[in-house]
Amino acid sequence: MANQKSRKRTFEGMSYREVQQSNSKKRNQLKQEERRWLKNNGYKNLGWDNIVKLYQKIEAFLDKYEFAELELEELFLEADRIGNKYQTDQERAEFNQKLAKEVSEIAEEIDKQFPDTEVEVIDFSKENPTPQKQRHQKSYRTFKI
């Protein structure tokens, strides 16, 4: 028994010291009030159970930051992505088909309300009435009929 080597404990592929270092670095990324909360609630960076609990709590705080920084459109896209995990391919296809139909109906209604009566023609001819100041920039004239 004395000759058997004890297995090293790891958490998510990290040794005890690596988890401690990770906790220290990530804790510095937290806001001051969250650091105080961790300290007041007994989260310590000492002892296997404590460092694992601290690691998980810090990850939860950092995940919260990730969603807090997203704009409204990105939040909707993230919610849609999460929701799609719980739908079958057929349900998603039906929803997309209904959505496309609704969008086309709305586009038709907008065209009825705001018809575009002006026709615009773009002239790509070589002659240009104004001299080009920047050679790398293309220019063209537009005419309204």
Salt bridges, closest charged atoms under 4 A:
GLU34 OE2 - LYS64 NZ 3.20
GLU59 OE2 - LYS26 NZ 2.42
GLU78 OE2 - ARG81 NH2 2.47
ASP89 OD1 - ARG92 NH2 2.30
GLU118 OE1 - LYS144 NZ 3.16
ASP123 OD2 - ARG141 NH2 2.70
